[in-house]
């Protein structure tokens, strides 16, 4: 399998700044907390801890064959977890809660323009436009933001246990692969843009 794209921190922000404002935080959290799309879509207001700078995953979105959406428990106990986000994102989180999240404490963090649940198929057009406007590779999938974040965390020296917690995995296999990939890269591999220290963006889970 070809290696998936990995963005620099600057490129992540370029995509985030190119997408509709209501989805800016979605992009940033996908990269810097490494949550999956379904986990992000299921987040509620009460899952955000502004003082502790953490996001708690308690459920993930699923879609029935008839198109109905519902939130279900993660596939494994490891999927329930709290993940820290960089302090530099606090303003973005606060602004999103003020302007875009559903109203009640149990309201969804991310909703569509009409206030309905975030749907992957409806989000795709916004993603493609932002990707093009930011000038990143057309091969970049939304899931690659998770790959980017895991690579940044591994580059920053996160332990196997920290990576496993962050990724929501009970097996160490994926975490070890990320560590191997980042330690095995030669001098020609791409480094984060100057001024963006990966240690600030790939911190361990809370």
N, C-alpha and C positions, 0 to 999 in steps of 0.2 A: 504494500500500500504506500502511496506517495505521502511524504510528510505534510501534515496540515499547516496552513499559514500561522505564523506567530507575529502579532503586532508589537510595535514598541508602545510605550505609555503614551507618547505624543500622538501616535496613530489612533489609539483607542479614543483619545479625546477628540481627535479630528472627526471620527465617525459619530461620536456622541453629540458634537456641536453641529453636525450636518443633519441630524434626524429631527423629527417633530419634537418640540420641547417636552411633550408629555411622555416621550420615550427616552429622553436623554439619560435619566437615572437608570433605566432598564439596561442600557448599554454599559454604563459605568459599573453597576453592580455585577453584571454578568462577567465582566473582566476581572474585577478586583475582589469579588467574593467567590467567584467560580460556581455560582448557582446555575442550575439548568433552567431552560426556558419555562418548563412546567412548574418548577419550584418558585421562580420569580412571579409567574402569573397567579400563583396561589397565595402569595404573601398578603397579610392584612396589616393594617396600621399598627396593631398591638405587637406585631413581630419585630418592630423597629425600636431599638433602645438607643436614644440619642445621647444619653449620658455614658453608657457603656460602649458606644460605637459598635453595636453588633446587630446582626440580622439573624433571627431564629427561624429555621425551617421546620415546620410542623406537618406540612402536607404538600401535595403536588397536583397540578391540574391534569385531568384526563378528559378525553373526548369520546363519547359514545358513538356508535355507528350512525345514529340518526342526527349527529351533530351537536347534541346537548353536551354542555361542559359541566364538570363537577370536580371538586377537590377531594382527594383521597389521601390516606396515610402513605408515607414513603414505602418503597419496596422492602426495606430492611430497617432495623433499629438504628443502624449507622446513618440512615438518611435524615433522622431527626437530630439537628445540631444547631449550634450557634456559631456564626462566622463573623469575625471582626471586619470592619471596613476602615480604610484610611481616614484619619481626621480631616484630610483635605477634601473629603467628599461631604462633610457635615452640612455645609451650606447648600449643596445640591439636594441632599436628602430633605433638609428643612423646607426648601422652596417647593420641592415636589409635594410634600405633605400638605403644604398650604394651598397649592394651586391645582393639583391634579388627582390626588388620591380620593377614593370614595369617602363619604362624610363620617360614618360611624367608626368607633374604635375597632369594630370587626369588619369594616369596609375594606375592599381590596386595595392594595397599594397601587396597582396598575389597572387602569380601565381604558376602554376605547373612547373615541371622541364623543359618542352618544351616552357614555356612562355604563355601557355593558362590559362584561368580562373580556379581558384581553384574549384574543383568538390568534393562534399562530398563523393561520392562512390569511387573515386580514392584515397582520403585521408585516407580512412579507414584502408588500409593495413599498412600505416606508423604509424597510431595511435595504432593499435594492437601491432606492434613490439615495439614501445616506451613504452607502458604500461607494457609489459612483461619485457623489459630490466630494467625498473625502479623498478620493484618488487612491484608494487601496485596491488590492487585487480582487477581480471578479470572482475568484475562487473562495473568497472568505464567506463562510457560513456563520450564522449567529452562534452556533455551538463552538466555533473556533475561538470565541471570546473566553470561554471556559478553559480551553486549551492554553490560550495566552496567559490567563491568570495563574494556572497551575505551573506553567513554565517560569513565570516571574517569581512565584513563591519558591520553587525549587532552586532557582538561580540565587535567591536571597538567602538560601541556606536552611529552609524549613526541613524539619526532620521527617522521616517516613510517617511517623504517627501523626504529626501535625498535618501533613498532606492528606493522609487518609481521612482525618476528621474534617478537613476543609472540603474535600471532595464528596464526603458522604459515603465512603466505601468501607466495607468490612474487610475486604481483602487488600493486602499491601501491594498486589501486583502492579496496579496502575501507578501508584505513587513511586514505586521503584523504577518503573519505566521512565517517568518524568525525570527522576534524579539521574538516571543513566544517560538520558538524552542530553541533559544540560551539562553534565560533567564530561561527556565524551565529545562535545563539539570542539572542533579545532579553532585556530585563531581567526578563521574567516567567517565565523558565525556572526549573525547580526546582534549587535548590542543595543540596549535601550538608548534613546536619544539623550544627548548631553543635557544635564540639568534635571533628568528624571531618574533618580536613584531607585532601582527595583526593590530595594529593601523597604522603601516606604510604601510600596504598592502591593507587595506579596507577603505581608505579615502573616503570622500563624493565627489559627482560630482562637476565638475567645472561649 
